[in-house]
Amino acid sequence: MRQLGIKWYHCREVKMTIFEQKIGSEKAVVIIPEIYGINQYIKDWADFFKDQGYDVFCVDLSGRGHVYKYSESNEAYSEFMTEIGFERYKEIAVYIKELKLCYKKIIVFGSSVGATIAWRLTESRCCDGMIGFYGSRIRDYLEVNPICPCLLVFPEQEKSFEVQAIIPKLKHNGTVVTRVLPGEHGFADPYGNDFNEQSGKKGLDMVKCFLRKIAY
């Protein structure tokens, strides 16, 4: 994965670095990472989407290429909340609209906070599909009305809220598919303490199925 460059967006002065893996496809995936940055877990997702036939663009939310260790979760979360925040979707939407000039289809993928940012993008016409893994803060944005197909994958257990309580509120217009898998927040990350191998595999299969359904 090589650095594509740094861009400045008009919504506010925010520096975002974009990393890319290109195979010459007519379709692309934009990956929005967790609070830790573009770590090996996110790079594995980039490889996965590349293998599915997509050009891949990873957004470095901090703009400085820093990757936090899992043991630095408090520092990573603090930086996200104070320096980045969930409003970052506005700048990412501008970037995707530019990218869309080069691709027939763009899917947005996000994990954890990245899933919540991706969810907020679904009301615009900048993306043709959205995939989110354990976007726990989506619960704060239930008013979002997606206009593109969405796949939201949650764990059975979240420390901060009851997952089953929000599922009915996410099925309001037929564009959203929700799945709940055994495990906790982070079940798909083989490098984390909460990895659940069986659920992680099921999650990958769900993504493959979703991509096939929205391929045309």
Disulfide bonds with the S-S distance in Angstrom:
none
